[in-house]
Amino acid sequence: MKKLEIIIRPEKLENLKVILNCCKVGGMTVMSVMGCGNQKGAADIDLKGLKVLSMNLIPKIQATVVVDDGDVEELLSLLHESISSGKVGDGKVFVSPVDDIMRMRTGERGKKAL
């Protein structure tokens, strides 16, 4: 199993929900977050002859899902095709291994808990 932490532009959330539903992803956790990437969200500012990089935090959406190992490549491909605009700030997907899952209500473990 793999955990995908998907960070996207807020306006792409509906697209993400459609993709996850089509891929039969069982559930997701969504958070409003703030962040910046390599460009730090801003341009250089000149302060008394010194160039200072002003770091601005940009609003993003972070969705976390756990999927079976065999579904990861297809999901990543669909995310890239549907969410990417080809511009800076589209987001990132972090993929991590998941050792185990337990459903709190029933105690089911592993794939059954997905």
N, C-alpha and C positions, 0 to 999 in steps of 0.2 A: 504494500500500500504506500501511496505517496500523498503528502500534504502539499497543496498548491496555495501559495499566498499570492493573490492576483491584485496588483495595484494598477488602477486605471483612472482615466478622467471621469468625473462624476456623470457626464452626459452619456457615457457608454454603459451605464449600469443595466439598462433595459436590454441592450444587445447581449450582455453577459448572462443575464437571466435566461434569455432564449437559448443561448448556446448550452448552458448547463442543463436546462430542461431537455433539450434534444439529445444530449449525451446521457440522459437518465442519471445525473448526479443526484444523490439522495437528499442532500441538504447543503446549506452554506451558512456561514456567519459573515455579516457585512458590517463594516465600520466606516465612519467618516474620519479621515486622517488628514494630516498636513505633512508635506515633505518637499524635498527638492532632490534633483539628480546632479549630474556632472556640471550643469550650467549654473547651479545654485539659485535658480529662479530669478536672476536679475543681471543687470549690466554693471560695469565698473563705475565707481563714483570717485571724482577727484576731490580730495580733502587736503587743502594746504600743500599742494604739490605731490601728495602721496596718492597712489591709486589704491583704492580699497574696494574689495569685492563685497557688495551688499548681498547677503543671503536672505532671500525671501522664501517663505514656505507657501507652497501652492496647495489648494484643496484637492484631495484625491479620495477615491473609494478603495478600500482594501477588503477583498472577499477571500475567505479561507474555505477550502474544500478538501476532502480526502477522497481519493479515488483508487481503484485497483491499478496495479502497475501496468497492465495491458491497455488501459484507457488513456494513459498520460500523453503519448505522442499525438494521438488523434485530437485530443482536447487542446493541446498546445498549438497544433496546426490551425484548428478552428478559431482559437482566440486570436492568433496572428492575422488570419484572413479577415475576420469580422471586426476586430477592435482597433487594429493598427491604422493610423492615418499616414504613417511615414514621416511624421513630424516629431520634433523633440517634445518630450513630455507625455508620450503615449502610455508609458508605464513599464512595469516589469512583472515577471512571474518567477517566484522563487519556488523551487521544487525540493522537498526534503523527504527522507524516508520516515515512515511511521512504523514503529515496532508492533504496536498493538492498539486496539480500541476497545472500550467497554461501554455498552449502552447502560446508562444509569438505571433506567426503569426495570430492565429485565436481567441485567448481568451478562447478556450475550457479549461475546468477544470476537475479535477479528473481523472477517468479511461480513459475518452475520450482523454485526453492529453498524455497518454502513447503512 
